[in-house]
Amino acid sequence: MLNGLRIRTTLLVTLLVAAVGFGYGALALTRERATLHERLRAEIEATLDALAIPCAAAIANDRVDTLDSLVANLAGRGQGLGLLEVTVVDHTGRVLADSRIERFGELLTDGFTRQALQSPRPLWRLDGGRALAAYPVISGLRWGTLRAAVTLEPLERALAVRRLELIGFFALATVSVAALLMVLLGLLVVGPIQRLAGVVRRIAGGDRSARVSRYRGDEIGELGRVFDEMAATIDRHTDELERTVAERTSQLADANLKLSQTNRRLTAANVQLEQLAVTDGLTGMFNHRYFQEMLSREVKRAERADHQFALLMIDVDHFKHYNDSFGHPAGDILLRELGRLFGENLRQNDVVARYGGEEFIALLVDSDRRAGTATAEKLRGLIAAHPFANREQQPLGAVTISVGIAFYPADGRTPGDLIYAADQALYRSKHAGRNCVTATEVPA
């Protein structure tokens, strides 16, 4: 009967230790997998974040060679992270640069890419033995999206090795516990064994206050005393560990908060600098330099996609008379008000800027001759009817504008030719009595 109890007790405790050990091992592996995945994700997002700003600058300046260099450099440095591919796409999903040169110009239509194009935040998705990452390229405007594929094979190999280590450790621990229990139980009587086993079960169940308390004057008594000391030590170490974890968690939260605040301030400063670089100081509109860049980009886009667009050259009629009559501060107010009206009455994807002095220039994307002329007439009528201050004192009885229109590609295929054609049309509007719209002649 005693041997049967010893065997049964040994089996019970051994199974309990094995279950707890292997359960803990499975939980530890799950947590380690999640930690490794999160760490890999953070490293990839940090790598893509570092690439986003130079990519935005390269896309904004249409520097495909710079994009290729940035992607190639990242692909070479990212081998340690398991990067399989790095891709830069525009807002339509068309490849601008890729670690595989043959994919240039390819249109990506997979679900992950479509979701990434619409998301303002980084994306991460597990896809079999790899992970897909996407990061928006934002610098004031959304210029495109970074897309990367990362292999999970090194991570899975490390987890497989860790799994074998844990299995071996817990198997050895279980066998060792079973052998020890067989020896000890052979030397003990039923009562002390049951009492000690009860204490062990309580501690295994989470009761950290469980103790043997009563000691006999033999080995079982000494075992009970040592067991109690061990439980107390574990209890102290557990409390210290919990306090340490709580302190480290609090410190990490504080560090993350400070880093987040620093990133927000840096992002705000970058946005402000970019706005100052492209903004006219008086009117708050885009400046001449930025408009030239946008016009050059639109010419290239229209050339690739066989699109049309209209270019409006706008001049304020008798602005010198207004300045001389009411003073330059009043003229500045008038220019700011005109800029506001232009911005509010053009489409969001159109570009309007102060060209210089009292001249403005507008780029109407995807507009043919009929649509461009209609928009110009709308602006002219809106300005003539607007209740500007002192409008009745102007020579025409109102603040008015003259507009000249040129069209791509009918009037030119370069920014210089289009601006010249629009300026000549504006010149004809001035000589036709002002407060009118003149388009270039329809080519034969």
C-alpha positions as CSV (number, residue, x, y, z in Angstrom):
1,M,0.0,0.0,0.0
2,L,2.8,2.4,0.9
3,N,4.6,1.6,-2.4
4,G,1.3,2.2,-4.2
5,L,0.9,5.5,-2.5
6,R,4.4,6.4,-3.3
7,I,3.9,5.6,-7.0
8,R,0.6,7.3,-7.2
9,T,1.9,10.4,-5.4
10,T,5.0,10.4,-7.5
11,L,3.0,10.2,-10.7
12,L,0.6,12.9,-9.6
13,V,3.3,15.4,-8.6
14,T,5.3,14.5,-11.7
15,L,2.4,15.1,-14.0
16,L,1.5,18.3,-12.2
17,V,5.1,19.6,-12.5
18,A,5.2,18.5,-16.2
19,A,1.8,20.1,-16.9
20,V,2.8,23.4,-15.2
21,G,6.2,23.3,-16.8
22,F,5.1,22.6,-20.3
23,G,2.1,24.9,-20.0
24,Y,4.5,27.6,-18.9
25,G,6.8,26.8,-21.7
26,A,4.0,27.0,-24.3
27,L,3.0,30.4,-22.8
28,A,6.6,31.6,-22.7
29,L,7.0,30.5,-26.4
30,T,3.8,32.4,-27.3
31,R,4.9,35.5,-25.5
32,E,8.4,35.2,-27.0
33,R,6.9,34.8,-30.5
34,A,4.8,37.9,-29.9
35,T,7.8,39.9,-28.6
36,L,10.0,38.9,-31.5
37,H,7.3,39.8,-34.0
38,E,6.7,43.2,-32.3
39,R,10.4,43.9,-32.1
40,L,10.8,43.0,-35.8
41,R,7.8,45.2,-36.6
42,A,9.2,48.1,-34.6
43,E,12.6,47.7,-36.4
44,I,11.0,47.6,-39.8
45,E,8.7,50.6,-39.1
46,A,11.7,52.6,-37.7
47,T,13.7,51.7,-40.9
48,L,10.8,52.7,-43.2
49,D,10.2,55.9,-41.1
50,A,13.9,56.9,-41.6
51,L,13.4,56.3,-45.4
52,A,10.1,58.2,-45.6
53,I,11.4,61.8,-45.5
54,P,14.1,61.4,-48.2
55,C,11.6,59.4,-50.3
56,A,9.1,62.3,-50.0
57,A,11.7,64.8,-51.1
58,A,12.7,62.5,-54.0
59,I,9.1,62.0,-55.1
60,A,8.3,65.7,-54.8
61,N,11.2,66.5,-57.0
62,D,10.5,63.6,-59.4
63,R,14.0,62.1,-58.7
64,V,13.5,58.5,-59.7
65,D,17.3,57.9,-59.6
66,T,17.4,59.1,-56.0
67,L,14.5,56.8,-55.1
68,D,16.3,53.9,-56.7
69,S,19.4,54.7,-54.8
70,L,17.5,55.0,-51.5
71,V,15.7,51.7,-52.1
72,A,18.8,49.8,-53.1
73,N,20.7,51.1,-50.1
74,L,17.9,50.1,-47.7
75,A,17.6,46.6,-49.4
76,G,21.4,46.1,-48.9
77,R,21.4,47.3,-45.3
78,G,18.1,45.5,-44.4
79,Q,19.4,42.0,-45.1
80,G,20.1,41.6,-41.4
81,L,16.4,42.3,-40.8
82,G,15.3,39.7,-43.4
83,L,14.1,42.3,-45.9
84,L,13.1,40.4,-49.1
85,E,11.9,43.4,-51.1
86,V,11.4,47.2,-50.8
87,T,8.9,49.1,-53.0
88,V,7.9,52.7,-53.3
89,V,4.5,53.3,-55.0
90,D,2.6,56.5,-55.8
91,H,-1.0,57.2,-54.7
92,T,-2.4,54.9,-57.5
93,G,-0.2,51.9,-56.5
94,R,2.2,52.3,-59.4
95,V,5.8,51.3,-58.6
96,L,8.1,54.3,-58.6
97,A,11.1,52.3,-57.3
98,D,11.7,48.7,-56.3
99,S,14.6,46.6,-55.1
100,R,13.8,44.5,-58.2
101,I,14.4,46.9,-61.1
102,E,12.1,45.0,-63.4
103,R,9.0,46.0,-61.4
104,F,9.4,49.7,-62.2
105,G,6.1,51.1,-63.5
106,E,4.1,48.0,-62.5
107,L,0.6,48.7,-61.0
108,L,0.1,46.8,-57.7
109,T,-3.5,45.8,-57.2
110,D,-3.3,43.3,-54.3
111,G,-5.4,43.8,-51.2
112,F,-2.6,44.8,-48.9
113,T,-1.4,47.5,-51.3
114,R,-4.9,48.9,-51.7
115,Q,-5.4,49.0,-48.0
116,A,-1.9,50.6,-47.5
117,L,-2.7,53.4,-50.0
118,Q,-5.8,54.3,-48.0
119,S,-4.3,54.1,-44.6
120,P,-2.7,57.1,-42.9
121,R,-0.8,54.8,-40.5
122,P,1.8,52.1,-40.9
123,L,0.4,48.6,-41.6
124,W,1.7,45.1,-40.7
125,R,0.4,41.8,-41.9
126,L,1.6,38.2,-41.6
127,D,1.5,36.4,-44.9
128,G,2.7,32.8,-44.5
129,G,6.4,32.6,-43.9
130,R,6.8,36.4,-44.3
131,A,5.4,39.7,-43.1
132,L,4.2,42.6,-45.2
133,A,4.9,46.2,-44.0
134,A,3.6,49.5,-45.4
135,Y,4.5,53.0,-44.3
136,P,3.0,56.3,-45.6
137,V,5.4,58.7,-47.2
138,I,4.1,62.0,-45.8
139,S,5.9,65.3,-45.7
140,G,3.1,67.9,-45.6
141,L,1.4,66.0,-48.4
142,R,0.9,62.2,-48.9
143,W,3.5,61.6,-51.7
144,G,3.3,57.8,-51.8
145,T,3.7,54.6,-49.8
146,L,6.7,52.4,-48.8
147,R,6.0,48.7,-49.0
148,A,8.3,46.0,-47.7
149,A,8.3,42.2,-47.4
150,V,10.2,40.6,-44.5
151,T,11.0,36.9,-44.2
152,L,10.1,35.3,-40.9
153,E,12.4,32.3,-41.4
154,P,15.2,33.4,-39.0
155,L,12.6,34.2,-36.3
156,E,10.9,30.8,-36.7
157,R,14.3,29.0,-36.6
158,A,15.1,30.8,-33.3
159,L,11.8,29.8,-31.9
160,A,12.2,26.2,-33.0
161,V,15.6,26.1,-31.2
162,R,14.0,27.7,-28.1
163,R,11.2,25.2,-28.2
164,L,13.6,22.3,-28.2
165,E,15.5,23.9,-25.3
166,L,12.4,24.3,-23.3
167,I,11.2,20.8,-24.0
168,G,14.5,19.3,-23.0
169,F,14.7,21.5,-19.9
170,F,11.2,20.6,-18.7
171,A,11.6,17.0,-19.6
172,L,14.8,16.8,-17.6
173,A,13.2,18.8,-14.8
174,T,10.2,16.4,-14.7
175,V,12.3,13.3,-14.7
176,S,14.5,14.8,-12.0
177,V,11.5,15.6,-9.8
178,A,10.0,12.2,-10.3
179,A,13.3,10.5,-9.3
180,L,13.7,12.7,-6.3
181,L,10.1,12.1,-5.1
182,M,10.6,8.3,-5.4
183,V,13.6,8.5,-3.2
184,L,12.1,10.8,-0.6
185,L,8.7,9.1,-0.5
186,G,10.5,5.8,0.2
187,L,11.9,7.3,3.4
188,L,8.7,8.9,4.6
189,V,5.4,7.8,6.2
190,V,2.0,8.4,4.7
191,G,0.9,11.2,7.0
192,P,3.9,13.6,6.5
193,I,3.9,12.8,2.8
194,Q,0.3,13.7,2.4
195,R,0.8,16.9,4.5
196,L,3.8,18.0,2.5
197,A,2.1,17.1,-0.8
198,G,-0.9,19.2,0.3
199,V,1.4,22.2,0.8
200,V,3.1,21.6,-2.5
201,R,-0.3,21.5,-4.2
202,R,-1.4,24.8,-2.5
203,I,1.8,26.6,-3.6
204,A,1.4,25.2,-7.2
205,G,-2.1,26.5,-7.1
206,G,-1.0,30.0,-6.4
207,D,-1.2,30.1,-2.6
208,R,2.1,31.8,-1.7
209,S,1.3,31.8,2.0
210,A,1.3,28.0,2.3
211,R,3.8,26.6,4.8
212,V,4.5,23.3,6.5
213,S,4.8,25.1,9.9
214,R,5.1,21.9,12.1
215,Y,8.5,20.2,12.0
216,R,9.4,16.7,13.3
217,G,12.8,16.0,14.7
218,D,13.9,13.9,11.7
219,E,14.6,14.3,8.0
220,I,10.9,15.1,7.2
221,G,11.0,17.8,9.7
222,E,14.1,19.3,8.3
223,L,12.6,19.0,4.8
224,G,9.6,20.9,6.0
225,R,11.7,23.6,7.5
226,V,13.8,24.0,4.4
227,F,10.7,23.9,2.2
228,D,9.2,26.8,4.2
229,E,12.5,28.8,3.9
230,M,12.5,28.2,0.2
231,A,8.9,29.3,-0.1
232,A,9.6,32.4,1.8
233,T,12.6,33.2,-0.3
234,I,10.6,32.6,-3.5
235,D,7.9,34.9,-2.1
236,R,10.4,37.7,-1.4
237,H,12.0,37.3,-4.8
238,T,8.6,37.3,-6.4
239,D,7.7,40.5,-4.6
240,E,11.0,42.1,-5.6
241,L,10.5,41.0,-9.2
242,E,7.0,42.4,-9.3
243,R,8.3,45.7,-8.0
244,T,11.1,45.7,-10.5
245,V,8.8,45.0,-13.3
246,A,6.4,47.7,-12.2
247,E,9.3,50.2,-12.0
248,R,10.7,49.3,-15.4
249,T,7.2,49.4,-16.9
250,S,6.7,52.9,-15.5
251,Q,10.2,54.0,-16.7
252,L,9.5,52.6,-20.2
253,A,6.1,54.4,-20.3
254,D,7.8,57.7,-19.4
255,A,10.5,57.2,-22.0
256,N,7.9,56.4,-24.7
257,L,5.9,59.5,-23.7
258,K,8.9,61.7,-24.0
259,L,9.9,60.2,-27.3
260,S,6.3,60.6,-28.6
261,Q,6.3,64.3,-27.6
262,T,9.7,64.8,-29.2
263,N,8.4,63.2,-32.4
264,R,5.3,65.3,-32.4
265,R,7.3,68.5,-32.0
266,L,9.7,67.5,-34.7
267,T,6.9,66.6,-37.1
268,A,5.2,70.0,-36.4
269,A,8.4,71.8,-37.0
270,N,9.0,70.0,-40.3
271,V,5.5,70.8,-41.5
272,Q,5.9,74.4,-40.5
273,L,9.3,74.6,-42.4
274,E,7.8,73.1,-45.5
275,Q,4.9,75.4,-45.4
276,L,7.2,78.5,-45.1
277,A,9.3,77.2,-48.0
278,V,6.3,77.1,-50.4
279,T,4.2,79.9,-49.1
280,D,4.0,83.6,-50.2
281,G,4.5,85.7,-47.1
282,L,1.8,88.3,-47.8
283,T,-1.1,86.3,-49.1
284,G,-0.5,82.9,-47.6
285,M,-0.8,81.4,-51.0
286,F,1.8,79.1,-52.8
287,N,4.8,81.1,-54.0
288,H,6.3,81.4,-57.5
289,R,9.0,78.7,-56.9
290,Y,6.5,76.1,-55.7
291,F,4.2,76.8,-58.6
292,Q,7.0,76.3,-61.1
293,E,7.8,72.9,-59.5
294,M,4.1,71.8,-59.6
295,L,3.8,73.0,-63.2
296,S,6.8,71.0,-64.2
297,R,5.4,67.9,-62.5
298,E,2.0,68.3,-64.1
299,V,3.7,68.6,-67.5
300,K,5.5,65.3,-67.0
301,R,2.3,63.7,-65.6
302,A,0.2,64.9,-68.5
303,E,2.9,63.7,-71.0
304,R,2.9,60.2,-69.5
305,A,-0.9,59.9,-69.2
306,D,-1.9,61.9,-72.2
307,H,-3.9,64.4,-70.1
308,Q,-4.9,68.0,-70.8
309,F,-4.7,70.9,-68.4
310,A,-5.3,74.7,-68.4
311,L,-3.0,77.5,-67.2
312,L,-4.6,80.8,-66.1
313,M,-2.5,84.0,-65.9
314,I,-4.5,86.5,-63.8
315,D,-3.8,90.3,-63.3
316,V,-5.7,92.7,-61.1
317,D,-7.0,95.6,-63.2
318,H,-5.9,99.1,-62.2
319,F,-4.1,97.8,-59.1
320,K,-1.7,100.8,-59.1
321,H,-4.6,103.1,-59.0
322,Y,-6.0,101.3,-55.9
323,N,-2.6,101.4,-54.2
324,D,-2.1,105.1,-55.0
325,S,-5.6,106.0,-53.9
326,F,-5.9,104.0,-50.7
327,G,-2.3,103.1,-49.7
328,H,-0.2,100.0,-49.8
329,P,-1.7,98.5,-46.6
330,A,-5.2,98.5,-48.3
331,G,-3.6,97.0,-51.4
332,D,-2.1,94.2,-49.3
333,I,-5.5,93.5,-47.8
334,L,-7.0,93.4,-51.3
335,L,-4.4,90.9,-52.5
336,R,-5.0,88.6,-49.5
337,E,-8.7,88.7,-50.1
338,L,-8.2,87.8,-53.7
339,G,-6.0,84.9,-52.8
340,R,-8.7,83.6,-50.4
341,L,-11.4,83.9,-53.0
342,F,-9.3,82.0,-55.6
343,G,-8.5,79.2,-53.1
344,E,-12.1,78.8,-52.1
345,N,-13.5,78.7,-55.6
346,L,-11.1,76.3,-57.3
347,R,-10.9,72.6,-56.9
348,Q,-8.8,71.0,-54.2
349,N,-6.4,69.4,-56.7
350,D,-6.0,72.7,-58.6
351,V,-2.9,74.8,-57.8
352,V,-3.1,78.6,-57.5
353,A,-0.2,80.9,-56.5
354,R,0.9,84.5,-56.3
355,Y,3.1,85.0,-59.4
356,G,4.4,88.4,-58.5
357,G,3.1,91.8,-57.6
358,E,-0.6,91.8,-58.4
359,E,-0.4,88.8,-60.8
360,F,-1.7,85.3,-59.9
361,I,-1.4,82.1,-61.8
362,A,-3.5,78.9,-61.6
363,L,-3.1,75.4,-62.8
364,L,-6.4,73.6,-63.6
365,V,-5.6,69.9,-63.8
366,D,-7.5,67.6,-66.2
367,S,-9.3,70.6,-67.8
368,D,-10.0,71.0,-71.5
369,R,-10.6,74.2,-73.3
370,R,-14.3,74.4,-72.4
371,A,-13.8,73.6,-68.7
372,G,-10.8,75.9,-68.3
373,T,-12.6,78.9,-70.0
374,A,-15.7,78.3,-67.9
375,T,-13.6,78.3,-64.7
376,A,-11.9,81.5,-65.7
377,E,-15.2,83.2,-66.4
378,K,-16.5,82.1,-63.1
379,L,-13.5,83.6,-61.2
380,R,-13.8,86.9,-63.2
381,G,-17.5,87.3,-62.5
382,L,-17.0,86.4,-58.8
383,I,-14.3,89.0,-58.3
384,A,-16.2,91.7,-60.2
385,A,-19.3,91.1,-58.0
386,H,-17.4,90.9,-54.7
387,P,-17.9,93.8,-52.3
388,F,-14.2,94.8,-51.8
389,A,-13.6,98.0,-49.8
390,N,-13.5,101.1,-52.0
391,R,-14.4,99.2,-55.1
392,E,-16.6,102.0,-56.4
393,Q,-13.6,104.3,-56.7
394,Q,-11.9,102.0,-59.3
395,P,-12.0,103.1,-62.9
396,L,-14.3,100.3,-63.8
397,G,-16.5,100.9,-60.8
398,A,-15.4,97.6,-59.2
399,V,-12.3,95.5,-58.5
400,T,-11.8,93.4,-61.6
401,I,-9.4,90.9,-63.1
402,S,-8.1,90.2,-66.6
403,V,-7.4,86.5,-67.4
404,G,-5.3,84.9,-70.1
405,I,-5.6,81.1,-70.7
406,A,-3.2,78.6,-72.3
407,F,-3.8,74.9,-72.7
408,Y,-1.6,71.8,-72.7
409,P,-0.6,70.4,-75.1
410,A,-2.2,72.8,-77.7
411,D,-0.2,75.9,-76.7
412,G,3.0,74.2,-75.7
413,R,4.6,71.2,-74.1
414,T,7.0,73.0,-71.7
415,P,6.3,75.2,-68.7
416,G,8.0,78.1,-70.4
417,D,6.0,77.9,-73.6
418,L,2.7,77.6,-71.6
419,I,3.5,80.6,-69.4
420,Y,4.4,82.6,-72.5
421,A,1.1,81.7,-74.2
422,A,-1.0,82.5,-71.2
423,D,0.9,85.8,-70.7
424,Q,0.2,86.8,-74.4
425,A,-3.5,85.9,-73.9
426,L,-3.5,88.1,-70.8
427,Y,-1.9,90.9,-72.8
428,R,-4.9,90.7,-75.3
429,S,-7.3,90.8,-72.3
430,K,-5.7,94.1,-71.1
431,H,-6.0,95.6,-74.6
432,A,-9.6,94.5,-75.0
433,G,-10.6,96.8,-72.1
434,R,-9.8,94.6,-69.0
435,N,-12.3,92.6,-66.9
436,C,-12.4,89.9,-69.5
437,V,-11.1,86.4,-70.2
438,T,-9.0,85.6,-73.3
439,A,-8.0,82.1,-74.3
440,T,-5.4,81.2,-76.9
441,E,-6.7,80.7,-80.4
442,V,-7.9,77.2,-81.3
443,P,-5.2,75.6,-83.4
444,A,-6.1,74.7,-86.9
